[in-house]
Amino acid sequence: MMPAQFHIDLFDELRNLLGGFEPIVLSSVIHELEGLTRAKGRNGAAARLGLTLGEKCTIAESRDASARTVDDQVIDYAVQNICLVVTNDRRVRDALFERGIGVISMRKQQKLELLRR
């Protein structure tokens, strides 16, 4: 929910950071956002914005969605496809670092930063 939280244009920031890129979102992330859109207030609004952003992405089918959390599916997808992940979630970030996958995260609540370890 980074764009809603920090009031940034995610795709413009990614273009500034990376140049060209192909935005991909897992179908399980879309399903999770659809469920969250029913919430009132800030969380529901952020989920609705997430769905709008998801419409601009290629949707990849999640594998075995019933067996793992959405976060685990994102981690697995990134490892299998060797791709960067945009997240501010510390657990997801650390799991990706352990597997040699780079993360794009907010820096000082102002701009995106590419992190690798």
C-alpha positions as CSV (number, residue, x, y, z in Angstrom):
1,M,0.0,0.0,0.0
2,M,3.1,2.2,-0.5
3,P,1.5,4.6,-3.0
4,A,-1.4,5.5,-0.7
5,Q,0.8,5.6,2.4
6,F,3.5,7.9,1.0
7,H,1.5,9.6,-1.8
8,I,3.9,8.7,-4.6
9,D,3.4,7.7,-8.2
10,L,4.8,4.2,-8.0
11,F,5.3,3.6,-11.7
12,D,7.0,7.0,-12.2
13,E,9.3,6.3,-9.3
14,L,10.1,2.8,-10.7
15,R,10.9,4.3,-14.1
16,N,13.2,6.8,-12.5
17,L,15.0,4.1,-10.5
18,L,15.1,1.3,-13.1
19,G,14.4,2.7,-16.5
20,G,12.3,0.1,-18.2
21,F,10.5,-2.6,-16.3
22,E,7.6,-5.0,-16.6
23,P,5.3,-4.7,-13.6
24,I,3.9,-8.1,-12.5
25,V,1.4,-8.9,-9.7
26,L,0.3,-12.3,-8.6
27,S,-3.3,-13.3,-8.9
28,S,-3.3,-14.1,-5.1
29,V,-2.3,-10.5,-4.4
30,I,-5.2,-9.3,-6.5
31,H,-7.6,-11.6,-4.6
32,E,-6.2,-10.4,-1.2
33,L,-6.7,-6.8,-2.3
34,E,-10.3,-7.5,-3.4
35,G,-11.1,-8.8,0.0
36,L,-9.5,-5.8,1.7
37,T,-11.5,-3.3,-0.4
38,R,-14.5,-4.0,1.8
39,A,-12.7,-2.3,4.7
40,K,-13.6,1.2,5.6
41,G,-11.2,4.1,6.0
42,R,-7.5,4.2,5.1
43,N,-7.0,0.4,4.6
44,G,-9.9,0.0,2.2
45,A,-8.9,3.1,0.2
46,A,-5.3,1.7,0.0
47,A,-6.6,-1.6,-1.2
48,R,-8.7,0.0,-3.9
49,L,-5.7,2.0,-5.0
50,G,-3.7,-1.3,-5.1
51,L,-6.3,-2.8,-7.4
52,T,-6.2,0.2,-9.7
53,L,-2.4,-0.2,-9.9
54,G,-2.8,-3.9,-10.4
55,E,-4.8,-3.2,-13.6
56,K,-1.6,-1.7,-15.1
57,C,0.4,-4.9,-14.4
58,T,0.7,-8.3,-16.0
59,I,-1.1,-10.7,-13.7
60,A,0.8,-14.0,-13.0
61,E,-1.1,-17.0,-11.8
62,S,-0.2,-18.0,-8.2
63,R,0.9,-21.6,-7.8
64,D,-0.8,-23.7,-5.1
65,A,-2.4,-20.6,-3.5
66,S,-4.2,-22.7,-0.8
67,A,-1.0,-24.1,0.7
68,R,1.0,-20.9,1.5
69,T,0.5,-17.3,2.5
70,V,0.4,-14.6,-0.2
71,D,3.8,-13.3,1.1
72,D,5.3,-16.8,0.6
73,Q,3.9,-16.9,-2.9
74,V,5.5,-13.6,-3.7
75,I,8.8,-14.8,-2.3
76,D,8.7,-18.0,-4.3
77,Y,7.7,-16.3,-7.5
78,A,10.6,-13.8,-7.1
79,V,13.1,-16.6,-6.5
80,Q,11.8,-18.7,-9.4
81,N,11.8,-15.8,-11.8
82,I,14.8,-13.9,-10.4
83,C,12.9,-10.6,-10.2
84,L,12.9,-7.6,-7.9
85,V,10.1,-7.1,-5.4
86,V,8.6,-3.8,-4.3
87,T,7.8,-4.1,-0.6
88,N,8.2,-2.3,2.8
89,D,7.4,-5.5,4.7
90,R,10.5,-6.4,6.8
91,R,9.8,-10.1,6.9
92,V,9.3,-10.4,3.2
93,R,12.4,-8.2,2.6
94,D,14.6,-10.3,4.8
95,A,13.4,-13.5,3.3
96,L,14.2,-12.2,-0.2
97,F,17.7,-11.0,0.9
98,E,18.4,-14.5,2.3
99,R,17.6,-15.9,-1.2
100,G,19.7,-13.2,-3.0
101,I,16.7,-11.3,-4.4
102,G,16.8,-7.5,-4.5
103,V,14.1,-5.4,-3.0
104,I,12.7,-1.9,-3.9
105,S,11.6,-0.1,-0.8
106,M,10.8,3.5,0.4
107,R,13.7,5.6,1.6
108,K,13.0,8.4,4.1
109,Q,9.3,8.3,3.0
110,Q,10.3,10.2,-0.2
111,K,11.6,8.0,-2.9
112,L,12.2,4.4,-3.8
113,E,15.6,2.7,-3.3
114,L,17.0,-0.6,-4.6
115,L,18.4,-2.7,-1.8
116,R,20.5,-5.9,-2.2
117,R,22.4,-7.9,0.3
